[in-house]
Amino acid sequence: MARMWLFWMGIFSMVCSLLMCQGLPTTTTISAVLRRDVILPCAYQIASPYSSKDYRIYWQIPGRMQNETLVYFLNFDRVEALAEQSSAYDNRAKLFLGHLDEGNFSLLLSDVNLRDQASYECVIVSRDVGKSTKSIIIELQVSAPYNEPTIGSSELCSGQARTHTCNATGGYPKPLIYWTVNDEPIPNDLYNVTTESFQDPIDQTYSVTSKMTMQGSEHALIGCTVENQQLGQNKSASVKNCQRSGSQALSVSAASVFLLEVWLVWKV
């Protein structure tokens, strides 16, 4: 547990140095990966003689219904008001309580899901009514990598058209699909390329199916690439367009053996 805490504090320090936490812009975009943890940075310079006990901290999602908007609430004197928190964030949202006096009001959001994509607002309110309220907006963007794609093919090598089907699952957002023949991009209309997607109603990830057609007698290496632009990730699969099946290869071998036996008998 201590190692995990040190890990996240290191991440926070790195993010702060990159974003200059003492002067964060009004809105900052943070990227997260599905089912992993993410830190939403929020920092504020606490002026002496005040301490973090003199501030009330809200993490909320503006624009949602009232019972869904509060992600985390820390009252004055560091009292956590978890009963007022949206149930969607139970046991998933917390602050680094040991570092509040350093002005670190960042939120650790665990086990991120696609419904967490939103604009989060960190609101810092002073006990001193004469001091202004600080508000920082964090835009959370969530992605999910696709599983390795697979290619299935219809018909054996018979000279007729063959349809190749590329499937990829479990990713977000919708990917781009590229087909290649012998490592060269192909025009979609020439190869009758069609692509369909389905979004899982539970975890919101996509499954994608793309099909292309070419002559079964044409020997070529068929490739399918699935690109997740948001993650900057490409995954590929390939298959030969015309390849003998095991039964075909066995028939050819049997025929060869038969011809060899006939030749040996003739020689005798």
C-alpha positions, 0 to 999 in steps of 0.5 A, spaced: 500 500 500 505 504 501 509 503 495 502 504 491 501 511 495 509 513 493 507 511 486 501 516 485 505 521 489 510 521 484 505 521 478 502 527 481 509 531 482 510 529 474 503 532 472 504 538 476 511 540 473 508 539 466 502 543 468 505 548 473 500 546 478 501 553 481 498 556 475 494 551 472 490 554 466 482 554 467 481 547 463 486 542 462 485 535 459 487 529 462 487 522 459 485 515 462 485 508 460 479 504 462 479 500 468 485 503 471 487 509 476 488 516 474 489 523 478 486 529 476 490 535 478 488 540 483 493 545 487 492 551 491 497 555 494 495 556 502 497 562 505 500 563 512 497 563 517 491 558 514 492 551 513 488 546 509 483 545 515 481 552 513 478 550 506 472 546 504 474 542 497 469 540 492 470 535 486 464 535 482 461 535 475 457 541 473 451 540 469 449 533 471 443 531 476 444 533 483 444 526 486 450 525 480 454 531 481 458 530 487 464 526 486 468 528 493 467 533 498 471 535 504 468 539 509 472 544 514 477 541 519 478 535 514 471 532 515 470 527 509 462 528 507 462 521 504 454 521 505 453 526 500 457 523 495 454 520 488 454 513 489 457 512 482 464 514 486 463 510 492 470 507 494 473 510 488 474 517 489 479 520 494 484 526 496 491 525 498 489 527 505 496 527 508 498 532 503 493 537 503 497 542 507 502 542 501 496 545 497 495 538 493 487 537 492 488 532 487 483 527 486 485 520 485 479 516 481 480 508 481 477 503 476 476 508 471 470 507 466 467 510 460 461 513 464 467 517 468 468 521 461 466 528 463 468 535 465 470 535 473 471 542 477 475 542 483 472 548 487 476 550 493 472 555 498 476 558 504 473 559 511 475 566 511 469 569 507 473 575 505 477 570 500 475 568 493 473 561 491 478 558 487 475 553 481 479 549 476 476 545 470 479 538 468 476 535 462 477 527 463 478 523 456 477 515 457 480 510 452 480 503 451 485 499 447 482 494 442 484 486 443 488 483 437 484 483 431 483 476 428 481 475 420 477 469 418 476 467 411 470 464 407 471 459 401 477 455 400 482 456 393 477 455 388 477 461 383 471 464 386 471 470 390 473 470 397 471 474 403 475 476 409 472 478 415 476 482 420 474 483 428 476 487 433 473 487 440 473 491 447 476 498 445 474 505 445 472 510 441 470 507 434 477 505 431 479 506 424 480 500 419 485 499 414 486 493 409 492 492 405 494 487 400 501 485 400 502 491 405 499 496 400 493 500 402 487 498 397 481 502 395 475 500 399 470 500 393 474 496 389 474 490 394 467 492 397 470 493 404 464 494 409 465 496 416 460 495 422 460 497 429 456 495 436 457 498 442 456 494 449 450 497 453 454 495 459 461 497 459 460 502 452 466 499 449 466 497 441 466 491 437 468 492 430 467 487 424 470 489 417 469 485 410 473 485 404 472 481 398 477 479 392 478 473 387 480 466 391 485 465 385 489 471 387 495 469 391 496 475 396 497 477 403 491 480 406 492 485 412 487 488 417 490 494 421 485 497 427 487 504 429 485 507 436 487 514 434 485 517 441 490 512 444 495 512 438 495 505 438 495 500 432 494 493 432 494 488 426 493 481 423 494 478 416 492 472 412 494 469 405 488 469 400 489 463 397 492 457 401 491 450 401 487 447 407 490 441 411 485 436 407 487 439 400 495 438 402 493 431 404 490 429 397 496 432 394 501 428 398 497 422 397 497 423 389 504 424 389 505 418 393 501 414 388 505 416 382 511 415 385 509 407 387 506 407 379 513 409 377 517 404 381 513 398 379 514 400 372 521 401 373 521 394 375 
